[in-house]
Amino acid sequence: MLVELNIKNFALIQELSVEFGTGFNILSGETGAGKSILIDTIDYVLGGKFSKDQIRYGENKTIVEALFSIENEDIYDVLDEFSIERDDMLVISRETTINGKSIIKVNGRSIVLSQLKKIREKLLDIHGQHQNQNLLNRGTHILYLDEFCIEKIKDLLNDFEELRSKYLENQEKINSLKGNEDREKLADYIKFQIEDIEKANLKIGEEEDLKEEFNLLSNAEKISNSLVKSYSYLNSSNEGISVLEGLSKVISELSHVEEHFEKIKEKKNQIEEAYYNIEEVTREIRDIGSEIHYDEEALAKINERIYTIAIYKKKYGNSIEEILDNLKDLKERYNELVNSEEIINKLKEELKVLEEKMKKIGEKLHHIRTEASEILEEKIKRELSYVGLEKAIIKIDVELSENMNTRGYDEVQFLVSANPGEPLKPLEKVLSGGELSRIMLALKCVFVDKDKIPTLIFDEIDTGISGAIGKRVGEKMYEVSVKHQVLCITHLPQIAALSDNHYFVSKKVEDNKTFTGIRVLNREDKIKEIAKMVGGDEISEVTIENAEEMVKFAEIKKEEIKKDSF
């Protein structure tokens, strides 16, 4: 849910902060006051198109920050994908300079525009004349239908996608094998590489062992001298007595007195333990020292082997592990080239099996979609009738195609006849922007229990309607707002009367500069604003009474809608 919006230097807005509430939020005000600018700031901060004209005149940059509470937990998957810290709140900011340089941050982490747009999909939908173009895109129609029957088809869609991925993978392999015109030359070259690597007889861990041995032999004399001296210091007489002899004498002396002094016994035991440890280490130093000797021939062989491995690393990989992995890939590639015809035929057989399985799933999907389309048509028709499009006929055409797509073999298109006797046509050929918005509203009402997007914005959805139809459109938007946050720009008093929160947008001119402002109306101010919508700037007692009556009836209607929604 959109909780707060902070704006600086955007169009007519110099600096503005506004908090939004739950439920049905209405924005009203005179034409040109900046209502749509507020919607533009929300679109901008969530990755919408930017124009330098959106920066306030005379300023170098614009900054918009939006605070959202997390209502849709699906967004956590997206946040995890982009390594954004999880929280109950989401702070999104976007800053753009006059030169077009943009900085986007989510919970303090910088992200790019494409990532922001993926986050937006989980947060908010804007529905206006321009945003509703999605509904005119035939490719999106199958998504609306599938969402309606998703519980019945989700497993089928997952199965289909697995088969389709395998099908495309096999097809790519076939194309790759067919595309090698110089197959024999390539096979010979790969064979040479295989034989070259195998000839080296490389072993994992070999290079590390060689370097350790090289280091040992290179320093053999130094190591040997050090070990001999260490052994001598420990075991040979130095100025009359060795280390071990000295410790032995200490142990003997302490043994004579330990029975008289308990602490001495403890110290004697510690020295005795040290004696045996040193005695053992002394023997080991002697044995190691006898093994160390300088071997010039062995050193040369090791050096040569290290050099050979270095050459192979330059040719085939950064490590022996990579070289051996490369060898495995080369052998598979060589096998494919040598046996390409056989492999192609096998892959083609697999394609046939996969296609048969996909078509069976496609037929099941088609059957479910066809049945669901009839139910969805009826539901949309009822909603359209309620918002003044009772003469419109909606038809969801589900056609089983021979061509596969990401969701099966169906091609889905929403067709409409706006008037009796008119043929069914694609949406874009028969509808105005206002009609299209009402169809989107009807769809939202049908999907209200399925839709996980927490915030919906309707930008002047009431264009071209009034009176009783306007009231019905408002009631439908309020119905959606019971389970979603709704922001709506409107000029109709019938819609404004249903608001849970009413925001009045105004503008003023100071020092030849225009400033947009916004304030939340209390109940009394809301009634006055609705009275202005009814009667214009001249407010009379009659218009006030009329507005107050509208609000009272709206409050009763709201309670009825809430009861019906749960």
C-alpha positions in Angstrom: 0.0 0.0 0.0 1.2 3.5 -0.8 1.7 5.2 2.6 3.6 8.4 1.8 4.8 10.4 -1.2 7.5 13.1 -0.9 8.0 15.3 -4.0 10.6 18.0 -4.8 10.8 20.1 -8.0 8.4 18.0 -10.1 6.4 20.1 -12.7 4.4 22.6 -10.7 5.3 21.0 -7.4 8.1 22.7 -5.6 8.0 20.6 -2.4 5.2 18.5 -1.2 4.6 15.6 1.2 1.3 13.7 1.4 0.2 10.6 3.3 -2.4 8.3 1.8 -4.8 6.1 3.7 -6.4 2.7 3.2 -9.5 2.2 1.2 -11.0 4.7 -1.2 -8.8 7.8 -1.7 -10.3 10.6 -3.8 -8.3 13.5 -5.4 -10.3 16.4 -6.6 -9.6 20.1 -7.5 -10.0 22.5 -10.4 -8.7 21.6 -13.9 -4.9 22.3 -14.1 -4.4 22.3 -10.4 -2.0 19.3 -10.6 -4.1 16.2 -9.8 -2.7 14.3 -12.7 0.8 15.6 -11.8 0.5 13.6 -8.5 -0.2 10.5 -10.5 2.7 11.3 -12.8 5.0 11.5 -9.8 3.9 8.0 -8.7 4.4 6.7 -12.2 7.9 8.4 -12.3 9.1 7.0 -9.0 8.1 3.5 -10.0 10.0 3.6 -13.3 7.7 5.4 -15.7 9.0 7.4 -18.6 10.9 10.6 -17.8 10.9 13.9 -19.7 13.2 16.8 -18.7 10.0 19.0 -18.8 8.9 17.2 -15.6 11.7 19.0 -13.7 10.3 22.2 -12.3 11.3 25.3 -14.3 14.5 26.8 -13.1 15.6 23.7 -11.1 18.4 21.3 -11.9 16.8 18.0 -10.7 13.7 16.4 -9.4 13.4 13.9 -6.5 10.5 11.7 -5.7 10.3 9.3 -2.7 7.5 6.8 -2.1 7.0 4.8 1.0 5.0 1.5 0.7 3.9 -1.0 3.3 4.3 -4.6 2.2 0.9 -6.1 1.5 1.9 -8.6 -1.2 4.6 -11.0 0.1 5.4 -12.1 -3.5 7.5 -9.0 -3.6 10.0 -10.5 -1.2 11.1 -12.9 -4.0 11.9 -9.9 -6.2 13.7 -8.1 -3.4 15.8 -11.3 -2.7 16.6 -11.5 -6.4 18.1 -8.0 -6.4 19.7 -8.4 -2.9 17.5 -5.8 -1.4 17.1 -5.9 2.4 13.7 -7.3 3.5 11.5 -5.0 5.7 7.9 -4.4 6.5 8.2 -1.1 4.6 9.7 -0.3 1.2 11.3 3.1 0.5 11.7 3.8 -3.2 13.4 7.0 -4.4 14.3 8.3 -7.9 16.3 11.4 -8.6 16.9 12.7 -12.2 19.0 15.7 -13.2 18.3 18.1 -16.1 21.0 16.1 -18.1 19.0 12.9 -17.7 21.3 11.3 -15.1 19.1 9.1 -12.8 19.7 7.5 -9.4 17.2 4.9 -8.2 17.3 3.4 -4.7 15.2 0.8 -2.9 15.7 0.6 0.8 19.0 2.4 0.3 20.3 0.0 -2.4 20.9 1.4 -5.8 19.2 -0.5 -8.6 18.6 0.0 -12.4 15.3 0.9 -14.2 14.5 -2.7 -15.3 14.8 -3.9 -11.8 12.5 -1.1 -10.5 9.9 -2.1 -13.1 9.8 -5.7 -11.8 9.2 -4.3 -8.3 6.5 -2.1 -9.5 4.5 -5.1 -10.9 4.0 -6.3 -7.3 3.1 -2.9 -5.9 0.7 -0.8 -8.0 -1.4 -0.5 -11.1 -2.3 2.8 -12.8 -5.4 2.8 -14.9 -5.9 5.8 -17.1 -6.4 6.5 -20.8 -2.7 5.8 -21.6 -2.1 3.0 -19.0 -5.1 1.0 -20.3 -3.2 0.4 -23.5 -2.3 -3.0 -22.1 -5.9 -4.0 -22.5 -5.6 -3.2 -26.2 -2.7 -5.5 -26.5 -4.1 -8.8 -27.7 -1.1 -10.7 -26.3 -2.2 -9.8 -22.7 -5.8 -11.2 -23.1 -4.8 -14.8 -22.4 -3.2 -13.6 -19.1 -6.6 -12.2 -17.9 -8.4 -15.4 -18.8 -5.7 -17.6 -17.3 -5.8 -15.6 -14.1 -9.5 -16.3 -13.9 -9.0 -20.1 -14.0 -5.5 -20.2 -12.6 -6.2 -22.9 -10.0 -7.4 -25.3 -12.7 -4.5 -24.7 -15.1 -1.4 -23.8 -13.0 -0.2 -27.4 -12.9 -0.8 -27.9 -16.6 1.0 -24.7 -17.4 4.0 -25.8 -15.3 4.1 -29.2 -17.1 3.8 -27.5 -20.4 6.7 -25.1 -19.7 9.0 -28.0 -18.7 8.2 -29.8 -22.0 8.5 -26.6 -24.0 12.0 -25.8 -22.5 13.2 -29.3 -23.4 11.6 -29.0 -26.9 13.4 -25.7 -27.5 16.7 -27.1 -26.2 16.5 -30.1 -28.5 15.6 -27.8 -31.4 18.6 -25.6 -30.7 20.9 -28.7 -30.7 19.5 -29.9 -34.0 20.1 -26.4 -35.6 23.6 -26.3 -34.2 24.5 -29.8 -35.6 22.9 -28.9 -39.0 24.7 -25.6 -39.1 28.2 -27.0 -39.2 29.0 -27.2 -42.9 32.8 -27.8 -42.2 31.9 -30.6 -39.9 34.9 -32.8 -40.8 37.5 -30.0 -40.4 36.0 -29.1 -37.1 35.9 -32.7 -35.9 39.6 -33.1 -36.8 40.5 -30.0 -34.9 38.6 -31.1 -31.8 40.1 -34.5 -32.0 43.6 -32.9 -32.1 42.7 -30.9 -28.9 41.4 -34.0 -27.2 44.6 -36.0 -28.0 46.8 -33.0 -27.0 45.1 -32.8 -23.6 45.1 -36.5 -23.0 48.8 -36.7 -23.9 49.6 -34.3 -21.0 48.1 -36.8 -18.6 47.1 -34.1 -16.2 45.9 -34.9 -12.6 43.8 -32.7 -10.3 46.1 -31.4 -7.5 49.2 -32.2 -9.4 50.3 -28.6 -9.9 50.1 -27.9 -6.2 52.1 -31.0 -5.3 54.8 -30.1 -7.9 55.1 -26.6 -6.6 55.5 -27.9 -3.0 58.2 -30.4 -4.1 59.9 -27.8 -6.2 60.1 -25.5 -3.2 61.5 -28.3 -1.1 64.2 -29.3 -3.5 65.1 -25.7 -4.3 65.8 -25.1 -0.6 67.1 -28.7 0.2 70.5 -27.6 1.4 69.2 -24.8 3.6 66.5 -27.1 5.1 69.0 -30.0 5.7 71.5 -27.7 7.5 68.7 -26.3 9.7 67.5 -29.7 10.6 71.0 -31.0 11.4 71.7 -28.0 13.7 68.3 -28.4 15.4 69.0 -32.1 16.1 72.4 -31.3 17.4 71.1 -28.6 19.8 68.5 -31.0 21.1 70.5 -34.3 21.4 74.2 -33.5 21.3 76.3 -32.3 24.1 76.7 -28.5 24.0 79.0 -27.1 26.7 78.8 -30.4 28.5 75.1 -31.2 28.4 72.3 -31.6 25.7 68.8 -30.3 26.0 67.4 -33.8 26.6 70.1 -34.6 29.2 69.4 -31.4 31.0 65.6 -32.1 31.1 66.4 -35.7 32.4 68.5 -34.3 35.2 65.8 -31.9 36.2 63.2 -34.7 36.3 65.6 -36.8 38.5 66.2 -34.0 40.9 62.5 -33.2 41.2 61.7 -36.9 41.8 63.7 -36.8 45.0 61.5 -34.1 46.5 58.1 -34.5 45.0 56.8 -36.6 47.9 57.4 -33.7 50.2 55.9 -30.9 48.1 52.7 -31.6 46.0 53.2 -28.6 43.7 56.7 -29.9 42.8 55.1 -33.2 41.7 52.8 -31.4 39.3 55.7 -29.4 37.8 57.8 -32.5 37.5 55.0 -34.3 35.6 54.7 -31.4 33.2 58.5 -31.4 32.5 58.4 -35.1 32.1 55.7 -34.9 29.5 57.7 -32.2 27.7 60.7 -34.5 27.7 58.9 -37.3 26.0 57.5 -34.9 23.4 60.9 -33.3 22.6 62.5 -36.8 22.5 60.0 -37.9 19.8 60.3 -34.6 17.9 64.1 -35.0 18.0 63.9 -38.5 16.4 61.5 -37.1 13.7 63.9 -34.2 12.9 66.7 -36.7 12.5 64.6 -38.9 10.2 63.4 -36.0 8.1 66.9 -34.6 7.8 68.2 -37.9 6.5 65.5 -37.8 3.7 66.3 -34.3 2.5 69.0 -34.0 -0.2 69.5 -31.9 -3.2 68.7 -33.6 -6.6 69.4 -31.3 -9.5 68.0 -33.8 -12.1 64.7 -34.2 -10.1 64.5 -30.4 -9.7 64.8 -29.9 -13.5 62.1 -32.5 -14.2 59.7 -30.8 -11.8 60.4 -27.4 -13.3 59.8 -28.8 -16.8 56.5 -30.3 -15.7 55.3 -27.1 -14.1 56.2 -25.2 -17.3 54.2 -27.8 -19.4 51.2 -27.4 -17.2 51.4 -23.6 -17.6 51.4 -23.9 -21.4 48.2 -26.1 -21.2 46.5 -23.6 -18.9 47.1 -20.9 -21.5 45.6 -23.1 -24.2 42.7 -24.9 -22.5 41.8 -23.3 -19.2 42.9 -21.4 -16.0 43.4 -24.6 -14.0 43.8 -28.3 -14.4 40.2 -28.7 -13.2 39.0 -26.4 -16.1 41.2 -28.2 -18.6 39.7 -31.6 -17.7 36.2 -30.1 -17.8 37.1 -28.7 -21.2 38.3 -32.2 -22.3 35.0 -33.6 -21.3 33.1 -31.0 -23.3 35.3 -31.6 -26.3 34.7 -35.3 -26.2 30.9 -34.7 -26.1 31.2 -32.2 -29.0 33.4 -34.6 -31.0 30.9 -37.3 -30.5 28.1 -35.0 -31.6 30.0 -34.1 -34.8 31.0 -37.6 -35.7 27.6 -39.1 -35.0 25.6 -36.0 -35.9 23.1 -37.6 -38.2 22.3 -40.3 -35.7 22.0 -37.7 -32.9 19.8 -35.5 -35.1 17.5 -38.4 -35.9 17.3 -39.2 -32.2 16.6 -35.6 -31.2 13.8 -35.4 -33.9 12.2 -38.5 -32.4 12.3 -36.9 -29.0 10.8 -33.7 -30.5 7.8 -35.8 -31.8 7.2 -37.3 -28.4 7.5 -33.9 -26.7 5.2 -32.3 -29.2 2.6 -35.0 -28.7 2.7 -34.5 -24.9 2.5 -30.7 -25.3 -0.5 -31.0 -27.7 -2.3 -33.2 -25.2 -1.7 -30.6 -22.5 -2.7 -27.8 -25.0 -6.0 -29.5 -25.6 -6.7 -29.8 -21.9 -5.9 -26.1 -21.5 -8.1 -25.2 -24.4 -11.0 -27.1 -22.9 -10.6 -25.4 -19.5 -10.2 -22.0 -21.1 -13.2 -22.4 -23.3 -15.4 -23.3 -20.3 -13.9 -20.5 -18.2 -14.3 -17.9 -21.0 -18.1 -18.4 -21.0 -18.3 -17.9 -17.2 -16.0 -14.9 -17.4 -18.0 -13.3 -20.2 -21.1 -13.4 -18.0 -19.4 -11.9 -15.0 -17.9 -9.1 -17.1 -21.2 -8.5 -18.8 -22.9 -8.0 -15.4 -20.3 -5.6 -14.3 -20.4 -3.7 -17.6 -24.2 -3.4 -17.3 -23.9 -1.9 -13.8 -21.4 0.8 -15.0 -23.6 1.9 -18.0 -22.4 -0.4 -20.8 -25.5 -2.6 -20.6 -25.7 -2.7 -24.4 -22.2 -3.9 -24.9 -21.6 -7.5 -25.8 -18.3 -9.0 -24.7 -16.9 -12.1 -26.3 -13.7 -14.0 -25.3 -12.5 -15.8 -28.4 -10.4 -18.9 -27.6 -8.9 -20.4 -30.7 -6.7 -23.5 -30.7 -3.8 -22.9 -33.0 -1.2 -25.2 -34.6 1.6 -22.8 -33.4 3.0 -23.2 -29.9 3.3 -20.2 -27.5 4.5 -19.9 -23.9 1.1 -20.8 -22.5 0.0 -23.6 -24.8 -1.6 -23.5 -28.3 -4.4 -21.1 -27.6 -4.8 -17.6 -29.0 -7.2 -15.5 -26.9 -8.8 -12.2 -27.8 -11.4 -10.0 -26.1 -14.0 -8.8 -28.7 -16.8 -6.3 -28.0 -19.9 -5.0 -29.7 -20.7 -1.5 -28.3 -24.2 -1.3 -29.8 -26.9 -3.8 -30.7 -26.5 -5.0 -34.3 -22.9 -4.1 -34.5 -20.4 -7.0 -35.2 -17.9 -8.0 -32.6 -14.6 -6.2 -33.1 -11.3 -5.9 -31.3 -11.4 -3.5 -28.3 -9.3 -0.8 -29.9 -11.6 -0.5 -32.8 -14.8 0.3 -30.9 -14.0 1.8 -27.6 -13.3 5.3 -26.3 -10.8 5.9 -23.4 -13.7 6.2 -20.9 -15.3 3.0 -22.1 -12.0 1.2 -21.9 -11.5 2.4 -18.3 -14.9 1.0 -17.4 -14.0 -2.4 -19.0 -10.8 -2.4 -16.9 -12.9 -1.5 -13.8 -15.3 -4.4 -14.6 -12.3 -6.8 -14.9 -10.9 -5.5 -11.6 -14.3 -6.2 -9.9 -14.4 -9.7 -11.3 -10.8 -10.4 -10.2 -11.0 -8.5 -6.9 -10.5 -11.7 -4.8 -7.7 -12.9 -7.0 -5.8 -9.7 -7.6 -2.7 -9.5 -5.3 -1.7 -6.0 -6.4 -2.4 -3.9 -3.3 -2.8 -0.4 -4.8 -4.8 0.7 -7.8 -5.0 4.1 -9.3 -7.8 5.3 -11.6 -7.0 8.5 -13.4 -10.3 10.3 -14.4 -12.1 7.0 -15.1 -15.3 9.0 -15.1 -14.6 10.8 -18.4 -17.8 11.0 -20.5 -20.2 9.7 -17.8 -22.4 11.4 -15.2 -25.5 11.0 -13.0 -26.6 7.5 -12.1 -23.8 5.8 -14.1 -21.2 7.9 -12.4 -22.7 6.8 -9.0 -22.4 3.1 -10.1 -18.9 3.5 -11.3 -18.0 5.0 -7.9 -19.7 2.1 -6.1 -17.7 -0.4 -8.2 -14.5 1.4 -7.4 -15.4 1.4 -3.7 -16.1 -2.4 -4.0 -12.5 -2.8 -5.2 -11.2 -0.6 -2.4 -12.6 -2.8 0.3 -9.7 -5.3 -0.4 -7.3 -2.9 -2.1 -6.1 0.7 -1.7 -7.6 2.8 -4.4 -6.6 6.3 -5.5 -9.0 8.0 -7.9 -9.0 11.4 -9.6 -12.6 12.5 -10.2 -14.8 15.4 -11.1 -18.0 13.6 -10.2 -19.7 14.4 -6.8 -21.4 10.9 -6.9 -17.9 9.3 -6.8 -16.3 11.8 -4.4 -19.1 11.2 -1.8 -18.0 7.5 -1.4 -14.4 8.4 -0.4 -12.8 7.2 2.8 -10.1 9.9 2.4 -10.6 13.0 0.3 -7.6 15.1 -0.9 -8.1 18.5 -2.4 -5.4 19.6 -4.9 -5.0 23.4 -5.6 -2.6 25.8 -7.1 -1.5 29.3 -6.2 0.7 32.0 -7.9 3.3 33.8 -5.9 6.0 36.1 -7.4 5.0 35.0 -10.9 5.6 31.3 -10.0 2.9 28.6 -9.8 2.8 26.2 -6.9 0.7 23.0 -6.4 -0.5 22.0 -3.0 -2.7 19.3 -1.4 -4.6 19.0 1.8 -6.8 16.3 3.4 -10.5 17.4 3.8 -12.5 16.8 7.0 -16.1 15.8 6.6 -17.3 19.4 6.6 -14.8 20.5 4.0 -15.6 17.4 1.9 -19.3 18.3 1.8 -18.3 21.8 0.7 -16.1 20.4 -2.1 -18.9 18.1 -3.3 -21.3 21.1 -3.2 -18.9 22.9 -5.6 -18.8 19.9 -7.9 -22.6 20.0 -7.9 -23.2 23.7 -8.3 -20.0 25.4 -9.2 -18.1 27.9 -7.2 -21.3 29.6 -5.9 -22.3 27.4 -2.9 -25.8 27.8 -1.7 -27.7 26.2 1.2 -29.5 24.0 -1.3 -26.2 22.7 -2.8 -24.8 22.1 0.8 -27.9 20.2 1.8 -27.7 18.2 -1.5 -24.0 17.4 -0.9 -24.7 16.4 2.7 -27.5 14.1 1.6 -25.2 12.5 -1.0 -22.6 11.8 1.6 -25.1 10.3 4.0 -26.5 8.0 1.3 -22.9 7.1 0.2 -22.0 6.1 3.8 -25.0 3.8 3.9 -24.1 2.3 0.5 -20.5 1.8 1.7 -21.6 -0.3 4.6 -23.8 -2.4 2.3 -20.8 -3.0 0.0 -18.5 -3.9 2.9 -21.1 -6.5 4.2 -21.5 -8.0 0.7 -17.7 -8.2 0.2 -17.0 -10.4 3.3 
